[in-house]
Amino acid sequence: SWTRQSSGVQTNLFAVDFASSRLGWAVGDSRTILNTTDGGTTWTIPPISPQAYHRSSSQILYDVCFTDSATGWIADITGSLLRTTDRGQSWTRIDALRRYGWIGLTRIGAYSSKSLLACGNYGALVVSTDGGTTWLRRTPNLPPEILHTSRNIVATIPGLVTPEKECVIVAHYD
């Protein structure tokens, strides 16, 4: 069943992630980051580190994911990521991915505390296997026929523990 909840903000929200049934975050337009500790009944706006943004920062935060209750990531449409290690109380901008020249990270996912995947416009795909310290570009590994002008992405990644198994990721942009 679903219960309507109020976020307390007037901006569009694009993503929500819960580390537990009570602890969650939401992100959206106007650099909105919200936090709940009661399962979504009430939402608060945590402080944002001044160094997390500068003039070229986006107003749009598209996705959020947490690997545990303290460590989380936000995908920024400018091609940067924001990272927290203190339950979202402060955020640090990670520009490591901008060197690839991409604009528009729209999704980030965590498959363990160490394995992260971020994707975005025009087939941008990067992975980290060390908790976000280093990122590797994987876009060239994607066959050109799976990239479409509509920016649809289909990627197959071999399993880390059992390489014969695959994780299939499909993303669709309208």
OpenMM code with the backbone's topology and positions (N, CA, C; nanometers):
from openmm import Vec3, app, unit

residues = "SER TRP THR ARG GLN SER SER GLY VAL GLN THR ASN LEU PHE ALA VAL ASP PHE ALA SER SER ARG LEU GLY TRP ALA VAL GLY ASP SER ARG THR ILE LEU ASN THR THR ASP GLY GLY THR THR TRP THR ILE PRO PRO ILE SER PRO GLN ALA TYR HIS ARG SER SER SER GLN ILE LEU TYR ASP VAL CYS PHE THR ASP SER ALA THR GLY TRP ILE ALA ASP ILE THR GLY SER LEU LEU ARG THR THR ASP ARG GLY GLN SER TRP THR ARG ILE ASP ALA LEU ARG ARG TYR GLY TRP ILE GLY LEU THR ARG ILE GLY ALA TYR SER SER LYS SER LEU LEU ALA CYS GLY ASN TYR GLY ALA LEU VAL VAL SER THR ASP GLY GLY THR THR TRP LEU ARG ARG THR PRO ASN LEU PRO PRO GLU ILE LEU HIS THR SER ARG ASN ILE VAL ALA THR ILE PRO GLY LEU VAL THR PRO GLU LYS GLU CYS VAL ILE VAL ALA HIS TYR ASP".split()
positions = [
    Vec3(0.0848, -0.1188, 0.0000),
    Vec3(0.0000, 0.0000, 0.0000),
    Vec3(0.0887, 0.1243, 0.0000),
    Vec3(0.0339, 0.2320, -0.0466),
    Vec3(0.1067, 0.3573, -0.0579),
    Vec3(0.0371, 0.4645, 0.0245),
    Vec3(0.1170, 0.5489, 0.0877),
    Vec3(0.0652, 0.6616, 0.1633),
    Vec3(0.1314, 0.7877, 0.1121),
    Vec3(0.0514, 0.8868, 0.0778),
    Vec3(0.1070, 1.0135, 0.0298),
    Vec3(0.1826, 1.0815, 0.1438),
    Vec3(0.3048, 1.1267, 0.1113),
    Vec3(0.3881, 1.1979, 0.2083),
    Vec3(0.4246, 1.3335, 0.1500),
    Vec3(0.4421, 1.4314, 0.2335),
    Vec3(0.4853, 1.5633, 0.1885),
    Vec3(0.6349, 1.5779, 0.2131),
    Vec3(0.7068, 1.6264, 0.1107),
    Vec3(0.8503, 1.6481, 0.1257),
    Vec3(0.8792, 1.7810, 0.1937),
    Vec3(0.7855, 1.8727, 0.1863),
    Vec3(0.8068, 2.0044, 0.2443),
    Vec3(0.8778, 2.1018, 0.1513),
    Vec3(0.9072, 2.0589, 0.0278),
    Vec3(0.9713, 2.1478, -0.0702),
    Vec3(0.8836, 2.1552, -0.1950),
    Vec3(0.9033, 2.2617, -0.2722),
    Vec3(0.8235, 2.2825, -0.3931),
    Vec3(0.8966, 2.2400, -0.5198),
    Vec3(1.0190, 2.1900, -0.5090),
    Vec3(1.0978, 2.1516, -0.6259),
    Vec3(1.0655, 2.0085, -0.6684),
    Vec3(1.0993, 1.9770, -0.7939),
    Vec3(1.0843, 1.8398, -0.8422),
    Vec3(1.1880, 1.7509, -0.7759),
    Vec3(1.1439, 1.6344, -0.7324),
    Vec3(1.2358, 1.5348, -0.6781),
    Vec3(1.2501, 1.4238, -0.7809),
    Vec3(1.3741, 1.3764, -0.8040),
    Vec3(1.4001, 1.2770, -0.9073),
    Vec3(1.4348, 1.1388, -0.8543),
    Vec3(1.4839, 1.1300, -0.7319),
    Vec3(1.5255, 0.9985, -0.6816),
    Vec3(1.5166, 0.9949, -0.5298),
    Vec3(1.4981, 0.8742, -0.4795),
    Vec3(1.4968, 0.8504, -0.3354),
    Vec3(1.5678, 0.7189, -0.3085),
    Vec3(1.6389, 0.7109, -0.1972),
    Vec3(1.7072, 0.5878, -0.1588),
    Vec3(1.7001, 0.5729, -0.0080),
    Vec3(1.6709, 0.4520, 0.0371),
    Vec3(1.6629, 0.4236, 0.1799),
    Vec3(1.7702, 0.3227, 0.2182),
    Vec3(1.8476, 0.3548, 0.3214),
    Vec3(1.9476, 0.2619, 0.3746),
    Vec3(1.8821, 0.1621, 0.4689),
    Vec3(1.7662, 0.1995, 0.5240),
    Vec3(1.6874, 0.1118, 0.6107),
    Vec3(1.5420, 0.1542, 0.5962),
    Vec3(1.4548, 0.0923, 0.6698),
    Vec3(1.3133, 0.1275, 0.6581),
    Vec3(1.2847, 0.2690, 0.7081),
    Vec3(1.3738, 0.3271, 0.7843),
    Vec3(1.3520, 0.4597, 0.8398),
    Vec3(1.4452, 0.5679, 0.7850),
    Vec3(1.5660, 0.5304, 0.7419),
    Vec3(1.6695, 0.6250, 0.7040),
    Vec3(1.6782, 0.6390, 0.5527),
    Vec3(1.6451, 0.7595, 0.5006),
    Vec3(1.6453, 0.7771, 0.3565),
    Vec3(1.6801, 0.9170, 0.3125),
    Vec3(1.7053, 0.9298, 0.1815),
    Vec3(1.7420, 1.0555, 0.1194),
    Vec3(1.6662, 1.0713, -0.0111),
    Vec3(1.6432, 1.1970, -0.0509),
    Vec3(1.5813, 1.2279, -0.1792),
    Vec3(1.6576, 1.3451, -0.2395),
    Vec3(1.6631, 1.3508, -0.3749),
    Vec3(1.7328, 1.4593, -0.4435),
    Vec3(1.6486, 1.5099, -0.5598),
    Vec3(1.6800, 1.6341, -0.6042),
    Vec3(1.6052, 1.6892, -0.7160),
    Vec3(1.6559, 1.8231, -0.7635),
    Vec3(1.5632, 1.9010, -0.8227),
    Vec3(1.5944, 2.0339, -0.8761),
    Vec3(1.6458, 2.1269, -0.7670),
    Vec3(1.7089, 2.2348, -0.8123),
    Vec3(1.7573, 2.3409, -0.7234),
    Vec3(1.8505, 2.2883, -0.6159),
    Vec3(1.9288, 2.1873, -0.6530),
    Vec3(2.0264, 2.1256, -0.5606),
    Vec3(1.9604, 2.0733, -0.4332),
    Vec3(1.8379, 2.0272, -0.4457),
    Vec3(1.7638, 1.9799, -0.3294),
    Vec3(1.8155, 1.8447, -0.2823),
    Vec3(1.8498, 1.8385, -0.1546),
    Vec3(1.8839, 1.7134, -0.0871),
    Vec3(1.7986, 1.7096, 0.0390),
    Vec3(1.7232, 1.6021, 0.0556),
    Vec3(1.6381, 1.5856, 0.1729),
    Vec3(1.6761, 1.4584, 0.2467),
    Vec3(1.6504, 1.4569, 0.3774),
    Vec3(1.6808, 1.3418, 0.4617),
    Vec3(1.5610, 1.3110, 0.5503),
    Vec3(1.5355, 1.1821, 0.5701),
    Vec3(1.4323, 1.1399, 0.6644),
    Vec3(1.4910, 1.0345, 0.7578),
    Vec3(1.4496, 1.0373, 0.8809),
    Vec3(1.4912, 0.9353, 0.9777),
    Vec3(1.3712, 0.8610, 1.0349),
    Vec3(1.2523, 0.8910, 0.9774),
    Vec3(1.1314, 0.8266, 1.0282),
    Vec3(1.0506, 0.7605, 0.9160),
    Vec3(1.1206, 0.7097, 0.8162),
    Vec3(1.0542, 0.6378, 0.7086),
    Vec3(0.9805, 0.7242, 0.6092),
    Vec3(1.0071, 0.8541, 0.6075),
    Vec3(0.9445, 0.9436, 0.5108),
    Vec3(0.8305, 1.0265, 0.5654),
    Vec3(0.7988, 1.0120, 0.6923),
    Vec3(0.6921, 1.0937, 0.7501),
    Vec3(0.7321, 1.2403, 0.7505),
    Vec3(0.8561, 1.2688, 0.7887),
    Vec3(0.9079, 1.4058, 0.7845),
    Vec3(1.0415, 1.4059, 0.7114),
    Vec3(1.0673, 1.5183, 0.6431),
    Vec3(1.1909, 1.5353, 0.5661),
    Vec3(1.2583, 1.6639, 0.6103),
    Vec3(1.3920, 1.6622, 0.6181),
    Vec3(1.4688, 1.7812, 0.6536),
    Vec3(1.5731, 1.8075, 0.5460),
    Vec3(1.6221, 1.9296, 0.5409),
    Vec3(1.7271, 1.9685, 0.4476),
    Vec3(1.8573, 1.9758, 0.5250),
    Vec3(1.9501, 1.8808, 0.5003),
    Vec3(2.0782, 1.8848, 0.5727),
    Vec3(2.1662, 1.9963, 0.5187),
    Vec3(2.2659, 2.0404, 0.5981),
    Vec3(2.3575, 2.1440, 0.5479),
    Vec3(2.4415, 2.0898, 0.4324),
    Vec3(2.4778, 2.1758, 0.3400),
    Vec3(2.5605, 2.1378, 0.2260),
    Vec3(2.6954, 2.2064, 0.2394),
    Vec3(2.8018, 2.1299, 0.2252),
    Vec3(2.9369, 2.1848, 0.2319),
    Vec3(2.9563, 2.2863, 0.1205),
    Vec3(3.0101, 2.4046, 0.1503),
    Vec3(3.0324, 2.5044, 0.0447),
    Vec3(3.1220, 2.4516, -0.0671),
    Vec3(3.2186, 2.3669, -0.0350),
    Vec3(3.3088, 2.3145, -0.1372),
    Vec3(3.2401, 2.2134, -0.2284),
    Vec3(3.1191, 2.1714, -0.1952),
    Vec3(3.0487, 2.0755, -0.2799),
    Vec3(2.9996, 2.1410, -0.4089),
    Vec3(2.9887, 2.2735, -0.4090),
    Vec3(2.9393, 2.3436, -0.5268),
    Vec3(3.0313, 2.4581, -0.5631),
    Vec3(3.0370, 2.4864, -0.6902),
    Vec3(3.1013, 2.6081, -0.7382),
    Vec3(3.0225, 2.6578, -0.8581),
    Vec3(3.0678, 2.7620, -0.9248),
    Vec3(2.9897, 2.8263, -1.0296),
    Vec3(2.9389, 2.7313, -1.1370),
    Vec3(3.0175, 2.6288, -1.1717),
    Vec3(2.9756, 2.5396, -1.2802),
    Vec3(2.8882, 2.4245, -1.2319),
    Vec3(2.8560, 2.4232, -1.1048),
    Vec3(2.7735, 2.3153, -1.0520),
    Vec3(2.6327, 2.3206, -1.1073),
    Vec3(2.5753, 2.2053, -1.1158),
    Vec3(2.4400, 2.1928, -1.1662),
    Vec3(2.3376, 2.2311, -1.0604),
    Vec3(2.2234, 2.2705, -1.1096),
    Vec3(2.1091, 2.2916, -1.0230),
    Vec3(2.0300, 2.1622, -1.0083),
    Vec3(2.0674, 2.0586, -1.0850),
    Vec3(1.9885, 1.9359, -1.0879),
    Vec3(2.0682, 1.8176, -1.0337),
    Vec3(2.0148, 1.7543, -0.9330),
    Vec3(2.0708, 1.6310, -0.8774),
    Vec3(1.9747, 1.5192, -0.9158),
    Vec3(2.0233, 1.4235, -0.9966),
    Vec3(1.9338, 1.3245, -1.0560),
    Vec3(1.9172, 1.1954, -0.9772),
    Vec3(2.0204, 1.1519, -0.9053),
    Vec3(2.0088, 1.0213, -0.8406),
    Vec3(2.0883, 1.0208, -0.7116),
    Vec3(2.0484, 0.9335, -0.6204),
    Vec3(2.1153, 0.9189, -0.4918),
    Vec3(2.1195, 0.7706, -0.4564),
    Vec3(2.2301, 0.7273, -0.3981),
    Vec3(2.2375, 0.5905, -0.3462),
    Vec3(2.3317, 0.5877, -0.2271),
    Vec3(2.3005, 0.5024, -0.1331),
    Vec3(2.3828, 0.4856, -0.0136),
    Vec3(2.4315, 0.3417, -0.0066),
    Vec3(2.5611, 0.3244, 0.0251),
    Vec3(2.6173, 0.1902, 0.0392),
    Vec3(2.5997, 0.1380, 0.1810),
    Vec3(2.5807, 0.2284, 0.2756),
    Vec3(2.5489, 0.1945, 0.4147),
    Vec3(2.4841, 0.3187, 0.4748),
    Vec3(2.4596, 0.3196, 0.6030),
    Vec3(2.3872, 0.4330, 0.6619),
    Vec3(2.4691, 0.5612, 0.6640),
    Vec3(2.6002, 0.5549, 0.6426),
    Vec3(2.6843, 0.6739, 0.6472),
    Vec3(2.7336, 0.7202, 0.5105),
    Vec3(2.7590, 0.6282, 0.4191),
    Vec3(2.8246, 0.6610, 0.2925),
    Vec3(2.7257, 0.6634, 0.1776),
    Vec3(2.7205, 0.7790, 0.1088),
    Vec3(2.6271, 0.7927, -0.0015),
    Vec3(2.6840, 0.8731, -0.1161),
    Vec3(2.6158, 0.8630, -0.2288),
    Vec3(2.6576, 0.9261, -0.3537),
    Vec3(2.5385, 0.9926, -0.4196),
    Vec3(2.5642, 1.1053, -0.4868),
    Vec3(2.4625, 1.1746, -0.5654),
    Vec3(2.5194, 1.1988, -0.7046),
    Vec3(2.4407, 1.1694, -0.8085),
    Vec3(2.4792, 1.1970, -0.9471),
    Vec3(2.4337, 1.3372, -0.9838),
    Vec3(2.5277, 1.4167, -1.0304),
    Vec3(2.5068, 1.5574, -1.0658),
    Vec3(2.5059, 1.5682, -1.2186),
    Vec3(2.4126, 1.6400, -1.2743),
    Vec3(2.3977, 1.6493, -1.4183),
    Vec3(2.5203, 1.7086, -1.4875),
    Vec3(2.6121, 1.7748, -1.4138),
    Vec3(2.7327, 1.8312, -1.4760),
    Vec3(2.8402, 1.7260, -1.4997),
    Vec3(2.8209, 1.6033, -1.4543),
    Vec3(2.9221, 1.4999, -1.4704),
    Vec3(3.0039, 1.4780, -1.3454),
    Vec3(2.9655, 1.5386, -1.2358),
    Vec3(3.0339, 1.5198, -1.1086),
    Vec3(2.9489, 1.4338, -1.0172),
    Vec3(3.0102, 1.3900, -0.9103),
    Vec3(2.9391, 1.3176, -0.8056),
    Vec3(2.9569, 1.3924, -0.6749),
    Vec3(2.8601, 1.3801, -0.5870),
    Vec3(2.8739, 1.4286, -0.4503),
    Vec3(2.8820, 1.3066, -0.3614),
    Vec3(2.9696, 1.3111, -0.2601),
    Vec3(2.9880, 1.1975, -0.1700),
    Vec3(2.9765, 1.2444, -0.0253),
    Vec3(2.9117, 1.1617, 0.0549),
    Vec3(2.9060, 1.1860, 0.1986),
    Vec3(2.9565, 1.0628, 0.2710),
    Vec3(3.0184, 1.0837, 0.3832),
    Vec3(3.0605, 0.9725, 0.4693),
    Vec3(3.0075, 0.9919, 0.6114),
    Vec3(2.9172, 1.0917, 0.6277),
    Vec3(2.8639, 1.1220, 0.7604),
    Vec3(2.7115, 1.1305, 0.7615),
    Vec3(2.6486, 1.0350, 0.6923),
    Vec3(2.5022, 1.0259, 0.6894),
    Vec3(2.4356, 1.1455, 0.6234),
    Vec3(2.5041, 1.2071, 0.5276),
    Vec3(2.4445, 1.3174, 0.4546),
    Vec3(2.4514, 1.4514, 0.5238),
    Vec3(2.5290, 1.4611, 0.6309),
    Vec3(2.5404, 1.5895, 0.6992),
    Vec3(2.6292, 1.6863, 0.6226),
    Vec3(2.7254, 1.6342, 0.5462),
    Vec3(2.8084, 1.7171, 0.4593),
    Vec3(2.8382, 1.6380, 0.3325),
    Vec3(2.8620, 1.7100, 0.2255),
    Vec3(2.8844, 1.6487, 0.0948),
    Vec3(3.0089, 1.7080, 0.0323),
    Vec3(3.0867, 1.6248, -0.0360),
    Vec3(3.2073, 1.6682, -0.1052),
    Vec3(3.1914, 1.6396, -0.2535),
    Vec3(3.2274, 1.7348, -0.3353),
    Vec3(3.2184, 1.7202, -0.4810),
    Vec3(3.3369, 1.6381, -0.5306),
    Vec3(3.3083, 1.5368, -0.6122),
    Vec3(3.4104, 1.4529, -0.6747),
    Vec3(3.4071, 1.4823, -0.8243),
    Vec3(3.5135, 1.5417, -0.8756),
    Vec3(3.5181, 1.5777, -1.0170),
    Vec3(3.5935, 1.4755, -1.1010),
    Vec3(3.6236, 1.3616, -1.0462),
    Vec3(3.7056, 1.2623, -1.1159),
    Vec3(3.6479, 1.2222, -1.2510),
    Vec3(3.5169, 1.2252, -1.2663),
    Vec3(3.4555, 1.1785, -1.3902),
    Vec3(3.4511, 1.2853, -1.4983),
    Vec3(3.4635, 1.4102, -1.4618),
    Vec3(3.4541, 1.5189, -1.5595),
    Vec3(3.5696, 1.5143, -1.6595),
    Vec3(3.6793, 1.4507, -1.6232),
    Vec3(3.7933, 1.4429, -1.7153),
    Vec3(3.7576, 1.3688, -1.8431),
    Vec3(3.6493, 1.2878, -1.8400),
    Vec3(3.6063, 1.2180, -1.9598),
    Vec3(3.5243, 1.3069, -2.0529),
    Vec3(3.4954, 1.4293, -2.0078),
    Vec3(3.4254, 1.5239, -2.0924),
    Vec3(3.2755, 1.5037, -2.0992),
    Vec3(3.2191, 1.4278, -2.0073),
    Vec3(3.0758, 1.4027, -2.0128),
    Vec3(2.9989, 1.5097, -1.9392),
    Vec3(2.8840, 1.5370, -1.9918),
    Vec3(2.7887, 1.6198, -1.9195),
    Vec3(2.6675, 1.5310, -1.8972),
    Vec3(2.6216, 1.5231, -1.7780),
    Vec3(2.4964, 1.4544, -1.7532),
    Vec3(2.5045, 1.3168, -1.6931),
    Vec3(2.5533, 1.3057, -1.5712),
    Vec3(2.5381, 1.1797, -1.4993),
    Vec3(2.3973, 1.1783, -1.4419),
    Vec3(2.3227, 1.0755, -1.4757),
    Vec3(2.1827, 1.0730, -1.4346),
    Vec3(2.1501, 0.9576, -1.3408),
    Vec3(2.2375, 0.8617, -1.3274),
    Vec3(2.2116, 0.7489, -1.2383),
    Vec3(2.3406, 0.7035, -1.1730),
    Vec3(2.3284, 0.6579, -1.0484),
    Vec3(2.4388, 0.5939, -0.9794),
    Vec3(2.3812, 0.4797, -0.8975),
    Vec3(2.4519, 0.3683, -0.8976),
    Vec3(2.4077, 0.2520, -0.8228),
    Vec3(2.5227, 0.1907, -0.7469),
    Vec3(2.4930, 0.1335, -0.6328),
    Vec3(2.5927, 0.0645, -0.5513),
    Vec3(2.5508, -0.0810, -0.5396),
    Vec3(2.6444, -0.1689, -0.5695),
    Vec3(2.6153, -0.3110, -0.5638),
    Vec3(2.6830, -0.3759, -0.4451),
    Vec3(2.7674, -0.2999, -0.3779),
    Vec3(2.8300, -0.3358, -0.2512),
    Vec3(2.8953, -0.2077, -0.2012),
    Vec3(2.9612, -0.2121, -0.0888),
    Vec3(3.0261, -0.0912, -0.0387),
    Vec3(3.1409, -0.0479, -0.1287),
    Vec3(3.1917, -0.1376, -0.2103),
    Vec3(3.3056, -0.1075, -0.2983),
    Vec3(3.2688, -0.0939, -0.4451),
    Vec3(3.1600, -0.1539, -0.4900),
    Vec3(3.1256, -0.1570, -0.6328),
    Vec3(3.0172, -0.0556, -0.6652),
    Vec3(3.0538, 0.0430, -0.7485),
    Vec3(2.9628, 0.1490, -0.7886),
    Vec3(2.9601, 0.1598, -0.9402),
    Vec3(2.8479, 0.2024, -0.9928),
    Vec3(2.8314, 0.2220, -1.1362),
    Vec3(2.7555, 0.3517, -1.1558),
    Vec3(2.8063, 0.4388, -1.2435),
    Vec3(2.7369, 0.5627, -1.2766),
    Vec3(2.7184, 0.5677, -1.4270),
    Vec3(2.6024, 0.6165, -1.4702),
    Vec3(2.5787, 0.6287, -1.6137),
    Vec3(2.5069, 0.7599, -1.6409),
    Vec3(2.5062, 0.7972, -1.7694),
    Vec3(2.4449, 0.9237, -1.8035),
    Vec3(2.4232, 0.9390, -1.9513),
    Vec3(2.4190, 1.0635, -1.9931),
    Vec3(2.3878, 1.0976, -2.1312),
    Vec3(2.4878, 1.0398, -2.2300),
    Vec3(2.4366, 1.0051, -2.3469),
    Vec3(2.5166, 0.9585, -2.4598),
    Vec3(2.6023, 0.8374, -2.4257),
    Vec3(2.5505, 0.7496, -2.3434),
    Vec3(2.6185, 0.6246, -2.3144),
    Vec3(2.7285, 0.6330, -2.2112),
    Vec3(2.7385, 0.7421, -2.1385),
    Vec3(2.8409, 0.7540, -2.0355),
    Vec3(2.8230, 0.6414, -1.9340),
    Vec3(2.9295, 0.5675, -1.9095),
    Vec3(2.9255, 0.4557, -1.8156),
    Vec3(3.0618, 0.4437, -1.7493),
    Vec3(3.0658, 0.4555, -1.6166),
    Vec3(3.1895, 0.4423, -1.5408),
    Vec3(3.1643, 0.3529, -1.4207),
    Vec3(3.2688, 0.2821, -1.3785),
    Vec3(3.2565, 0.1919, -1.2645),
    Vec3(3.3711, 0.2171, -1.1671),
    Vec3(3.3452, 0.1868, -1.0423),
    Vec3(3.4477, 0.1887, -0.9381),
    Vec3(3.4364, 0.0585, -0.8608),
    Vec3(3.5492, -0.0039, -0.8370),
    Vec3(3.5499, -0.1269, -0.7570),
    Vec3(3.6219, -0.1059, -0.6243),
    Vec3(3.6556, 0.0212, -0.5934),
    Vec3(3.7259, 0.0502, -0.4691),
    Vec3(3.6535, 0.1563, -0.3853),
    Vec3(3.5226, 0.1541, -0.3911),
    Vec3(3.4434, 0.2452, -0.3099),
    Vec3(3.4437, 0.3890, -0.3578),
    Vec3(3.4771, 0.4123, -0.4841),
    Vec3(3.4721, 0.5460, -0.5405),
    Vec3(3.6036, 0.6216, -0.5397),
    Vec3(3.7112, 0.5568, -0.4968),
    Vec3(3.8419, 0.6231, -0.4988),
    Vec3(3.8878, 0.6445, -0.6422),
    Vec3(3.8752, 0.5420, -0.7243),
    Vec3(3.9095, 0.5537, -0.8659),
    Vec3(3.7902, 0.5084, -0.9489),
    Vec3(3.7785, 0.5660, -1.0673),
    Vec3(3.6699, 0.5350, -1.1592),
    Vec3(3.7284, 0.4977, -1.2932),
    Vec3(3.6731, 0.3967, -1.3581),
    Vec3(3.7184, 0.3522, -1.4886),
    Vec3(3.6078, 0.3723, -1.5905),
    Vec3(3.6452, 0.4286, -1.7023),
    Vec3(3.5502, 0.4505, -1.8108),
    Vec3(3.5215, 0.3166, -1.8776),
    Vec3(3.3952, 0.2850, -1.8934),
    Vec3(3.3558, 0.1599, -1.9579),
    Vec3(3.2776, 0.1832, -2.0854),
    Vec3(3.2490, 0.3067, -2.1188),
    Vec3(3.1713, 0.3372, -2.2377),
    Vec3(3.2312, 0.2765, -2.3641),
    Vec3(3.3655, 0.2833, -2.3865),
    Vec3(3.4188, 0.2249, -2.5100),
    Vec3(3.3913, 0.0752, -2.5223),
    Vec3(3.3635, 0.0086, -2.4127),
    Vec3(3.3343, -0.1339, -2.4173),
    Vec3(3.1929, -0.1630, -2.4656),
    Vec3(3.1112, -0.0592, -2.4759),
    Vec3(2.9742, -0.0788, -2.5210),
    Vec3(2.9702, -0.0811, -2.6728),
    Vec3(2.9091, -0.1821, -2.7320),
    Vec3(2.8981, -0.1847, -2.8778),
    Vec3(2.8151, -0.0660, -2.9270),
    Vec3(2.8571, -0.0011, -3.0369),
    Vec3(2.7849, 0.1174, -3.0847),
    Vec3(2.6376, 0.0903, -3.1138),
    Vec3(2.6031, -0.0330, -3.1504),
    Vec3(2.4644, -0.0612, -3.1868),
    Vec3(2.3684, -0.0555, -3.0688),
    Vec3(2.4215, -0.0562, -2.9440),
    Vec3(2.3287, -0.0469, -2.8304),
    Vec3(2.3024, 0.0970, -2.7895),
    Vec3(2.3801, 0.1917, -2.8431),
    Vec3(2.3571, 0.3323, -2.8127),
    Vec3(2.2675, 0.3903, -2.9207),
    Vec3(2.1719, 0.4654, -2.8798),
    Vec3(2.0717, 0.5196, -2.9711),
    Vec3(2.0629, 0.6699, -2.9492),
    Vec3(2.0185, 0.7439, -3.0472),
    Vec3(2.0072, 0.8885, -3.0311),
    Vec3(1.9119, 0.9260, -2.9182),
    Vec3(1.8237, 0.8350, -2.8796),
    Vec3(1.7344, 0.8633, -2.7673),
    Vec3(1.8062, 0.8437, -2.6348),
    Vec3(1.9332, 0.8028, -2.6395),
    Vec3(2.0197, 0.7813, -2.5240),
    Vec3(1.9813, 0.6572, -2.4447),
    Vec3(1.9123, 0.5621, -2.5062),
    Vec3(1.8863, 0.4360, -2.4376),
    Vec3(2.0171, 0.3611, -2.4228),
    Vec3(2.0328, 0.2914, -2.3123),
    Vec3(2.1561, 0.2177, -2.2849),
    Vec3(2.1201, 0.0756, -2.2450),
    Vec3(2.1909, -0.0206, -2.2994),
    Vec3(2.1810, -0.1585, -2.2540),
    Vec3(2.3246, -0.2050, -2.2334),
    Vec3(2.3575, -0.2537, -2.1154),
    Vec3(2.4942, -0.2968, -2.0867),
    Vec3(2.4926, -0.4316, -2.0182),
    Vec3(2.5897, -0.5154, -2.0484),
    Vec3(2.6048, -0.6442, -1.9827),
    Vec3(2.7396, -0.6451, -1.9126),
    Vec3(2.7391, -0.6724, -1.7835),
    Vec3(2.8617, -0.6738, -1.7042),
    Vec3(2.8796, -0.8136, -1.6464),
    Vec3(2.9934, -0.8803, -1.6729),
    Vec3(3.0158, -1.0135, -1.6156),
    Vec3(3.0195, -1.0065, -1.4627),
    Vec3(2.9715, -1.1114, -1.3971),
    Vec3(2.9738, -1.1172, -1.2517),
    Vec3(3.1156, -1.1160, -1.1978),
    Vec3(3.1358, -1.0560, -1.0798),
    Vec3(3.2682, -1.0507, -1.0193),
    Vec3(3.3058, -1.1828, -0.9526),
    Vec3(3.2097, -1.2447, -0.8872),
    Vec3(3.2364, -1.3690, -0.8154),
    Vec3(3.2254, -1.4885, -0.9098),
    Vec3(3.1230, -1.4871, -0.9908),
    Vec3(3.1027, -1.5948, -1.0885),
    Vec3(3.0907, -1.5325, -1.2261),
    Vec3(3.2035, -1.5170, -1.2990),
    Vec3(3.2029, -1.4465, -1.4276),
    Vec3(3.1072, -1.5050, -1.5313),
    Vec3(3.0700, -1.6309, -1.5162),
    Vec3(2.9775, -1.6882, -1.6137),
    Vec3(2.8363, -1.6324, -1.5988),
    Vec3(2.8075, -1.5701, -1.4853),
    Vec3(2.6790, -1.5048, -1.4653),
    Vec3(2.6933, -1.3584, -1.5039),
    Vec3(2.5862, -1.2993, -1.5531),
    Vec3(2.5911, -1.1609, -1.5968),
    Vec3(2.4828, -1.0788, -1.5290),
    Vec3(2.5123, -0.9513, -1.5117),
    Vec3(2.4158, -0.8539, -1.4633),
    Vec3(2.3790, -0.7684, -1.5825),
    Vec3(2.2544, -0.7670, -1.6213),
    Vec3(2.2105, -0.6903, -1.7370),
    Vec3(2.1447, -0.5620, -1.6858),
    Vec3(2.1942, -0.4496, -1.7351),
    Vec3(2.1430, -0.3184, -1.6950),
    Vec3(2.0777, -0.2553, -1.8168),
    Vec3(1.9551, -0.2134, -1.8010),
    Vec3(1.8846, -0.1471, -1.9094),
    Vec3(1.8345, -0.0137, -1.8556),
    Vec3(1.8661, 0.0942, -1.9277),
    Vec3(1.8193, 0.2267, -1.8876),
    Vec3(1.7451, 0.2881, -2.0039),
    Vec3(1.6375, 0.3612, -1.9743),
    Vec3(1.5593, 0.4243, -2.0794),
    Vec3(1.5376, 0.5710, -2.0455),
    Vec3(1.5653, 0.6571, -2.1398),
    Vec3(1.5414, 0.7990, -2.1234),
    Vec3(1.4334, 0.8415, -2.2207),
    Vec3(1.3295, 0.9052, -2.1725),
    Vec3(1.2233, 0.9571, -2.2599),
    Vec3(1.2620, 1.0954, -2.3091),
] * unit.nanometer
topology = app.Topology()
chain = topology.addChain("A")
for resn in residues:
    res = topology.addResidue(resn, chain)
    for name in ("N", "CA", "C"):
        topology.addAtom(name, app.Element.getBySymbol(name[0]), res)
